């Protein structure tokens, strides 16, 4: 995961898709990406690699959240719980989290007041 050390700066992208196999074939052919096997300890999350370096992530959209398949940009935060409170206080809605992701950090997924989706990541 690329970290900027600048709260609010983009630090990660991931694809939430109903068809990870088709997405892997599409992006693999398009950009030369390769993909790790789904990690059962992380809900089937897969890392996306370019020349052996992790550049993004991919997660199966199983339909249980009623969210569309989409790319998400994560913005860095120093305090994920404070970010969740501030999202709600400023008219947004936290949809997922905040919660710990293995030993990697903490994340949340939210919408802004206009409905645009965004993630937040605390290393």
PEVEN-V215968 format. One record per pair of residues at least 24 apart in sequence whose C-alpha atoms are under 8 Angstrom apart, sorted by sequence separation. I is the first residue (numbers start at 1). J is the second residue. D is the distance in Angstrom with one decimal. If there is no record, write none. Layout:
I,J,D  I,J,D
This chain:
84,108,7.6  87,112,7.5  80,106,6.8  80,107,6.9  80,108,7.4  83,120,7.8  20,58,7.3  20,59,7.3  20,60,6.0  80,120,7.1  15,56,7.9  17,58,7.5  19,60,6.8  80,121,7.0  13,55,7.9  14,56,5.4  15,57,6.3  16,58,5.9  17,59,6.4  18,60,5.6  19,61,7.7  80,122,5.8  13,56,5.3  14,57,4.4  15,58,4.6  16,59,4.9  17,60,5.2  18,61,4.6  75,118,7.6  77,120,6.4  79,122,6.4  12,56,6.5  13,57,6.5  14,58,5.2  15,59,6.2  16,60,5.8  17,61,4.8  18,62,6.1  74,118,6.2  75,119,6.2  76,120,5.8  77,121,5.8  78,122,5.7  14,59,7.5  16,61,5.5  18,63,7.5  72,117,7.0  73,118,5.9  74,119,4.2  75,120,4.8  76,121,4.9  77,122,5.1  78,123,7.7  72,118,6.0  73,119,6.0  74,120,4.9  75,121,6.0  76,122,6.0  72,119,6.6  74,121,6.1  76,123,7.9  17,68,7.9  18,69,6.3  16,68,8.0  17,69,4.5  1,54,7.1  16,69,5.2  17,70,6.5  1,55,7.3  15,69,7.5  16,70,5.4  1,56,7.7  15,70,5.9  16,71,6.2  15,71,4.4  16,72,7.6  14,71,5.6  15,72,6.4  13,71,6.9  14,72,5.4  13,72,5.5  14,73,6.8  42,101,7.4  13,73,4.6  42,102,7.1  12,73,5.9  13,74,6.0  11,73,7.6  12,74,5.0  10,73,6.6  11,74,5.8  12,75,7.2  10,74,5.7  11,75,5.6  10,75,4.4  11,76,5.9  9,75,5.3  10,76,6.3  8,75,5.1  9,76,5.7  7,75,7.3  8,76,5.2  7,76,4.9  8,77,6.2  6,76,6.9  7,77,4.8  5,76,7.7  6,77,7.9  7,78,6.3  4,76,7.5  3,76,7.4  11,121,7.7  3,123,7.9
